[in-house]
């Protein structure tokens, strides 16, 4: 079975003395990705001295809206402090979709053709930017990159199997303003 790798979190600060760490969650399915026994690939940030390649989830729990995780390879606070900043990746089947039908993995959206509500080609989704608001990067046929907030009001239809999505374009969003 073909798999892909998805970023699911970044280790934050140590919590307590028994090796618990906070995790900055980067997945909509944290209970699934941080289930006991899950093995996550580690990506060390530039300048890190960590030699860890994988971490195995021993247990995870929510505390004051923060995810606290204990990894088998991190036995105490000193070890927990040494893994701060590590990025955590999970392998998922390439054809897997999130449980919520209105959620998508990045790889499912990248490469989709973007059309306006009248069926005119606007371009292609080339990347996603995550933050307070997820943004689709759409490259127009002219080679210009535009950012579209990935919200239902502006992207009312996503058809992964059909290889397309619909953007409720407004002047200046994807299509340039008249005087541009």
Backbone as CSV, one residue per row, in Angstrom:
resi,resn,N_x,N_y,N_z,CA_x,CA_y,CA_z,C_x,C_y,C_z
1,UNK,0.838,-1.177,0.000,0.000,0.000,0.000,0.886,1.244,0.000
2,UNK,0.580,2.176,-0.881,1.344,3.416,-0.969,0.969,4.335,0.195
3,UNK,1.982,4.953,0.794,1.739,5.860,1.902,2.358,7.218,1.606
4,UNK,1.898,8.208,2.346,2.487,9.542,2.295,2.747,9.972,3.728
5,UNK,3.523,11.001,3.867,3.850,11.503,5.183,3.180,12.851,5.394
6,UNK,2.582,13.044,6.559,1.937,14.315,6.877,2.495,14.842,8.197
7,UNK,2.667,16.152,8.253,3.119,16.811,9.476,1.956,16.817,10.459
8,UNK,2.194,16.326,11.686,1.117,16.261,12.668,1.372,17.101,13.910
9,UNK,2.605,17.561,14.099,2.860,18.372,15.286,4.303,18.789,15.435
10,UNK,4.510,19.681,16.392,5.845,20.169,16.754,5.931,20.111,18.270
11,UNK,7.002,19.527,18.781,7.161,19.400,20.225,7.482,20.768,20.827
12,UNK,6.744,21.088,21.885,6.953,22.338,22.607,7.755,22.096,23.873
13,UNK,7.419,22.828,24.903,8.204,22.770,26.143,7.870,21.530,26.975
14,UNK,8.782,21.226,27.882,8.584,20.129,28.822,7.479,20.509,29.800
15,UNK,6.772,19.499,30.301,5.687,19.721,31.258,5.861,18.725,32.395
16,UNK,6.199,19.211,33.566,6.410,18.330,34.701,7.791,17.695,34.672
17,UNK,7.954,16.660,35.501,9.278,16.050,35.636,9.366,14.642,35.049
18,UNK,8.251,14.110,34.525,8.232,12.726,34.065,8.383,12.555,32.558
19,UNK,8.770,13.601,31.840,8.995,13.464,30.407,7.849,13.908,29.526
20,UNK,6.781,14.427,30.105,5.676,14.945,29.294,6.154,16.165,28.503
21,UNK,5.650,16.303,27.291,5.938,17.489,26.482,4.622,18.034,25.938
22,UNK,4.584,19.331,25.724,3.442,19.908,25.027,3.686,19.696,23.542
23,UNK,2.599,19.586,22.790,2.710,19.429,21.343,1.853,20.497,20.681
24,UNK,2.477,21.242,19.777,1.763,22.194,18.940,1.152,21.361,17.819
25,UNK,-0.141,21.100,17.923,-0.825,20.180,17.018,-0.967,20.796,15.630
26,UNK,-0.621,20.028,14.600,-0.731,20.465,13.204,-1.626,19.523,12.403
27,UNK,-2.548,18.865,13.078,-3.465,17.940,12.436,-4.855,18.166,12.998
28,UNK,-5.858,17.890,12.186,-7.236,17.978,12.664,-7.659,16.704,13.378
29,UNK,-6.768,15.712,13.419,-7.092,14.436,14.036,-6.045,14.045,15.100
30,UNK,-5.849,14.892,16.114,-4.793,14.609,17.090,-5.018,13.324,17.876
31,UNK,-6.255,12.991,18.215,-6.502,11.770,18.987,-6.136,10.534,18.171
32,UNK,-6.264,10.621,16.885,-5.912,9.518,15.987,-4.403,9.440,15.778
33,UNK,-3.749,10.570,15.562,-2.320,10.593,15.255,-1.438,10.378,16.474
34,UNK,-1.949,10.742,17.668,-1.168,10.602,18.897,-1.725,9.497,19.789
35,UNK,-2.301,8.476,19.167,-2.811,7.316,19.914,-1.625,6.516,20.441
36,UNK,-1.759,5.905,21.619,-0.665,5.085,22.152,-0.202,4.043,21.127
37,UNK,1.121,3.936,21.002,1.714,2.999,20.056,2.041,3.603,18.708
38,UNK,1.524,4.796,18.421,1.823,5.445,17.148,3.306,5.768,17.063
39,UNK,3.909,5.453,15.930,5.321,5.758,15.706,5.383,6.922,14.729
40,UNK,6.029,7.995,15.156,6.117,9.217,14.365,7.560,9.462,13.946
41,UNK,7.738,9.870,12.689,9.078,10.216,12.225,9.423,11.601,12.751
42,UNK,10.665,11.767,13.146,11.143,13.021,13.719,11.948,13.788,12.672
43,UNK,11.688,15.078,12.598,12.500,15.973,11.768,13.078,17.033,12.697
44,UNK,14.398,17.035,12.811,15.054,17.987,13.706,15.220,19.328,12.998
45,UNK,14.948,20.429,13.688,15.157,21.749,13.085,16.648,22.034,12.933
46,UNK,16.967,22.976,12.095,18.369,23.371,11.886,19.005,23.732,13.220
47,UNK,20.175,23.213,13.445,20.900,23.505,14.671,20.630,22.534,15.804
48,UNK,19.678,21.628,15.621,19.355,20.666,16.670,20.434,19.586,16.743
49,UNK,20.681,19.114,17.948,21.669,18.040,18.129,20.993,16.684,18.317
50,UNK,19.683,16.640,18.197,18.945,15.394,18.404,19.322,14.360,17.343
51,UNK,19.499,13.127,17.783,19.795,12.022,16.864,18.583,11.102,16.711
52,UNK,17.473,11.457,17.331,16.264,10.640,17.241,15.732,10.635,15.812
53,UNK,15.295,9.478,15.359,14.700,9.345,14.018,13.197,9.115,14.111
54,UNK,12.768,8.442,15.202,11.347,8.196,15.428,11.052,8.353,16.914
55,UNK,9.789,8.592,17.214,9.299,8.615,18.591,8.015,7.798,18.641
56,UNK,7.846,7.048,19.719,6.664,6.212,19.896,5.802,6.796,21.010
57,UNK,4.540,7.033,20.715,3.622,7.604,21.702,3.318,6.563,22.773
58,UNK,3.617,6.925,24.023,3.267,6.060,25.159,1.861,6.401,25.636
59,UNK,1.614,7.709,25.798,0.280,8.164,26.171,0.146,9.640,25.810
60,UNK,-1.100,10.067,25.653,-1.389,11.467,25.338,-2.668,11.857,26.062
61,UNK,-2.719,13.128,26.466,-3.915,13.630,27.139,-4.002,15.128,26.923
62,UNK,-5.214,15.623,27.041,-5.455,17.056,26.929,-5.416,17.668,28.322
63,UNK,-4.758,18.826,28.427,-4.666,19.552,29.687,-4.737,21.047,29.375
64,UNK,-5.796,21.694,29.831,-5.984,23.134,29.582,-5.832,23.470,28.102
65,UNK,-6.508,22.719,27.262,-6.530,22.871,25.805,-5.156,22.682,25.138
66,UNK,-4.218,22.062,25.836,-2.900,21.721,25.267,-2.784,20.208,25.240
67,UNK,-2.182,19.701,24.178,-1.946,18.264,24.118,-0.626,17.955,24.809
68,UNK,-0.683,17.079,25.794,0.517,16.610,26.488,0.767,15.178,26.042
69,UNK,2.012,14.900,25.641,2.363,13.573,25.141,3.583,13.061,25.883
70,UNK,3.574,11.763,26.175,4.739,11.076,26.723,5.189,10.103,25.635
71,UNK,6.465,10.204,25.259,7.048,9.296,24.269,7.919,8.278,24.991
72,UNK,7.915,7.048,24.506,8.706,5.987,25.122,10.186,6.353,25.207
73,UNK,10.691,7.077,24.226,12.106,7.413,24.139,12.491,8.639,24.977
74,UNK,11.526,9.252,25.650,11.765,10.469,26.437,11.383,10.182,27.885
75,UNK,12.347,9.680,28.695,12.018,9.188,30.039,11.874,10.235,31.143
76,UNK,12.408,11.468,30.925,12.382,12.434,32.024,12.407,13.862,31.481
77,UNK,12.385,14.833,32.400,12.327,16.236,32.005,13.549,16.658,31.195
78,UNK,14.728,16.177,31.561,15.941,16.542,30.821,15.817,16.099,29.362
79,UNK,15.373,14.877,29.160,15.175,14.374,27.797,14.071,15.169,27.096
80,UNK,13.006,15.517,27.834,11.901,16.286,27.260,12.387,17.658,26.783
81,UNK,13.250,18.287,27.549,13.783,19.593,27.143,14.659,19.468,25.901
82,UNK,15.309,18.328,25.715,16.208,18.152,24.567,15.474,17.902,23.248
83,UNK,14.184,17.567,23.301,13.448,17.293,22.059,12.583,18.475,21.613
84,UNK,12.648,19.561,22.354,11.855,20.745,22.008,12.158,21.198,20.576
85,UNK,11.102,21.478,19.832,11.254,21.966,18.456,11.235,20.888,17.389
86,UNK,11.286,19.616,17.788,11.262,18.547,16.796,9.900,18.507,16.102
87,UNK,9.921,18.318,14.784,8.691,18.174,14.015,8.327,16.701,13.956
88,UNK,7.037,16.420,14.020,6.551,15.045,14.055,5.716,14.755,12.810
89,UNK,6.057,13.660,12.129,5.367,13.270,10.899,4.765,11.877,11.060
90,UNK,3.576,11.678,10.503,2.923,10.369,10.505,2.783,9.882,9.077
91,UNK,2.870,8.572,8.902,2.614,7.966,7.595,1.148,7.578,7.537
92,UNK,0.502,7.950,6.444,-0.902,7.594,6.240,-1.042,7.005,4.842
93,UNK,-2.016,6.126,4.643,-2.252,5.609,3.297,-2.535,6.769,2.337
94,UNK,-1.987,6.688,1.136,-2.116,7.779,0.159,-3.567,8.073,-0.193
95,UNK,-4.430,7.080,-0.109,-5.833,7.298,-0.477,-6.719,7.620,0.724
96,UNK,-6.122,7.770,1.903,-6.893,8.075,3.108,-7.379,9.519,3.086
97,UNK,-8.541,9.736,3.634,-9.110,11.077,3.783,-9.440,11.305,5.244
98,UNK,-9.438,12.561,5.685,-9.862,12.840,7.060,-11.300,12.370,7.277
99,UNK,-11.653,12.123,8.537,-12.998,11.643,8.853,-14.065,12.665,8.490
100,UNK,-13.776,13.957,8.656,-14.726,15.017,8.325,-14.716,15.229,6.809
101,UNK,-15.867,15.125,6.145,-15.896,15.263,4.684,-15.530,16.664,4.183
102,UNK,-15.518,17.659,5.067,-15.133,19.014,4.658,-13.682,19.328,4.985
103,UNK,-12.894,18.318,5.321,-11.474,18.503,5.602,-10.667,17.726,4.575
104,UNK,-9.456,18.236,4.295,-8.607,17.634,3.270,-7.161,17.676,3.720
105,UNK,-6.395,16.706,3.273,-4.953,16.757,3.448,-4.392,17.653,2.357
106,UNK,-3.270,18.311,2.658,-2.643,19.207,1.684,-2.432,18.527,0.347
107,UNK,-1.905,17.296,0.366,-1.584,16.618,-0.891,-2.821,16.362,-1.745
108,UNK,-4.013,16.342,-1.142,-5.231,16.147,-1.912,-5.620,17.408,-2.679
109,UNK,-5.221,18.566,-2.174,-5.604,19.837,-2.789,-4.573,20.338,-3.800
110,UNK,-3.297,20.057,-3.525,-2.245,20.524,-4.433,-2.399,19.810,-5.777
111,UNK,-2.427,20.615,-6.830,-2.591,20.072,-8.181,-4.010,20.167,-8.707
112,UNK,-4.980,20.497,-7.827,-6.352,20.629,-8.318,-6.479,21.861,-9.207
113,UNK,-7.276,21.731,-10.263,-7.589,22.867,-11.123,-8.613,23.734,-10.393
114,UNK,-8.423,25.037,-10.454,-9.343,25.978,-9.815,-10.179,26.666,-10.884
115,UNK,-11.494,26.602,-10.719,-12.430,27.221,-11.652,-13.261,28.247,-10.907
116,UNK,-13.781,29.247,-11.641,-14.719,30.168,-11.008,-16.115,29.543,-11.075
117,UNK,-17.106,30.199,-10.493,-18.447,29.626,-10.435,-19.092,29.479,-11.811
118,UNK,-18.570,30.191,-12.824,-19.090,30.070,-14.187,-18.343,29.024,-15.000
119,UNK,-17.372,28.349,-14.378,-16.660,27.281,-15.069,-15.406,27.715,-15.808
120,UNK,-14.966,28.968,-15.631,-13.729,29.431,-16.277,-12.525,29.030,-15.434
121,UNK,-11.491,28.526,-16.115,-10.275,28.118,-15.431,-9.575,29.339,-14.838
122,UNK,-9.284,29.275,-13.533,-8.556,30.346,-12.855,-7.085,29.999,-12.688
123,UNK,-6.783,28.691,-12.593,-5.407,28.274,-12.389,-5.347,26.929,-11.697
124,UNK,-4.242,26.714,-10.986,-4.007,25.444,-10.308,-3.521,25.696,-8.889
125,UNK,-3.977,24.885,-7.949,-3.523,24.976,-6.563,-2.094,24.434,-6.507
126,UNK,-1.158,25.283,-6.052,0.250,24.871,-6.008,0.761,24.638,-4.592
127,UNK,0.089,25.217,-3.580,0.506,24.993,-2.201,-0.566,25.499,-1.252
128,UNK,-0.352,25.203,0.024,-1.210,25.708,1.089,-0.343,26.359,2.132
129,UNK,-0.852,27.419,2.707,-0.172,28.074,3.818,-1.095,27.968,5.027
130,UNK,-0.528,27.476,6.126,-1.328,27.287,7.335,-0.985,28.366,8.348
131,UNK,-1.988,28.818,9.022,-1.824,29.834,10.048,-3.179,30.056,10.675
132,UNK,-3.425,31.280,11.114,-4.726,31.589,11.686,-5.815,31.312,10.656
133,UNK,-5.486,31.496,9.377,-6.399,31.209,8.277,-5.636,30.433,7.216
134,UNK,-6.117,29.247,6.844,-5.473,28.483,5.780,-5.681,29.203,4.457
135,UNK,-4.618,29.261,3.655,-4.662,29.936,2.353,-4.231,28.983,1.254
136,UNK,-4.998,28.949,0.170,-4.615,28.207,-1.026,-3.784,29.128,-1.905
137,UNK,-2.669,28.644,-2.430,-1.923,29.389,-3.439,-2.377,28.869,-4.783
138,UNK,-2.898,29.766,-5.607,-3.361,29.395,-6.941,-2.488,30.108,-7.957
139,UNK,-1.857,29.318,-8.829,-1.044,29.879,-9.922,-1.944,30.013,-11.137
140,UNK,-2.069,31.261,-11.622,-2.925,31.528,-12.770,-2.227,31.081,-14.060
141,UNK,-2.967,30.946,-15.163,-2.339,30.580,-16.437,-1.250,31.573,-16.867
142,UNK,-1.321,32.816,-16.380,-0.304,33.823,-16.698,0.939,33.678,-15.823
143,UNK,0.905,32.766,-14.851,2.056,32.535,-13.985,2.067,33.361,-12.717
144,UNK,0.987,34.045,-12.419,0.873,34.863,-11.216,0.331,34.011,-10.077
145,UNK,0.920,34.130,-8.875,0.422,33.412,-7.710,-0.529,34.300,-6.928
146,UNK,-1.660,33.733,-6.531,-2.642,34.452,-5.722,-2.973,33.609,-4.500
147,UNK,-3.384,34.264,-3.436,-3.759,33.577,-2.204,-5.268,33.683,-2.011
148,UNK,-5.891,32.533,-1.740,-7.331,32.485,-1.532,-7.594,31.856,-0.166
149,UNK,-8.268,32.577,0.732,-8.620,31.974,2.017,-9.449,30.705,1.787
150,UNK,-9.056,29.626,2.432,-9.727,28.348,2.241,-10.905,28.249,3.197
151,UNK,-11.973,28.969,2.840,-13.216,28.980,3.606,-14.363,28.670,2.650
152,UNK,-15.427,28.101,3.183,-16.572,27.663,2.370,-17.155,28.793,1.523
153,UNK,-17.179,30.021,2.038,-17.753,31.135,1.295,-16.962,31.437,0.016
154,UNK,-15.652,31.213,0.042,-14.825,31.498,-1.133,-14.473,30.248,-1.937
155,UNK,-14.515,29.089,-1.293,-14.241,27.819,-1.982,-15.422,26.896,-1.672
156,UNK,-16.537,27.108,-2.383,-17.757,26.378,-2.049,-17.765,24.909,-2.473
157,UNK,-16.862,24.531,-3.371,-16.883,23.154,-3.862,-15.468,22.620,-4.025
158,UNK,-15.226,21.434,-3.489,-13.953,20.738,-3.668,-14.285,19.332,-4.153
159,UNK,-13.761,18.972,-5.322,-13.988,17.652,-5.905,-12.625,17.004,-6.132
160,UNK,-12.122,16.321,-5.091,-10.792,15.719,-5.161,-10.740,14.682,-6.277
161,UNK,-11.729,13.802,-6.340,-11.743,12.758,-7.373,-11.806,13.358,-8.774
162,UNK,-12.536,14.458,-8.916,-12.668,15.125,-10.212,-11.494,16.036,-10.541
163,UNK,-10.591,16.248,-9.556,-9.403,17.062,-9.789,-9.666,18.547,-9.917
164,UNK,-10.692,19.036,-9.216,-11.051,20.444,-9.364,-11.651,21.010,-8.084
165,UNK,-11.606,22.335,-8.000,-12.339,23.039,-6.964,-12.885,24.319,-7.560
166,UNK,-13.863,24.879,-6.893,-14.515,26.099,-7.371,-14.196,27.232,-6.410
167,UNK,-13.810,28.372,-6.982,-13.530,29.571,-6.198,-14.583,30.612,-6.548
168,UNK,-15.250,31.146,-5.535,-16.194,32.243,-5.738,-15.347,33.509,-5.884
169,UNK,-14.789,33.668,-7.078,-13.830,34.743,-7.328,-14.481,36.114,-7.198
170,UNK,-13.706,37.037,-6.719,-14.111,38.438,-6.629,-12.983,39.261,-7.232
171,UNK,-13.276,40.412,-7.795,-12.205,41.224,-8.387,-11.090,41.480,-7.383
172,UNK,-9.881,41.150,-7.791,-8.727,41.352,-6.940,-8.337,40.118,-6.147
173,UNK,-9.213,39.117,-6.097,-8.881,37.896,-5.366,-7.979,37.034,-6.243
174,UNK,-8.507,36.497,-7.326,-7.697,35.754,-8.303,-7.617,36.576,-9.588
175,UNK,-8.772,37.002,-10.059,-8.812,37.841,-11.257,-8.381,39.245,-10.879
176,UNK,-7.430,39.831,-11.621,-6.955,41.177,-11.270,-8.054,42.230,-11.366
177,UNK,-7.900,43.282,-10.596,-8.806,44.420,-10.706,-8.659,45.027,-12.090
178,UNK,-9.677,45.710,-12.539,-9.676,46.287,-13.890,-8.451,47.149,-14.196
179,UNK,-8.002,47.953,-13.237,-6.902,48.867,-13.497,-5.533,48.239,-13.211
180,UNK,-5.451,46.933,-12.909,-4.178,46.260,-12.644,-3.524,45.854,-13.941
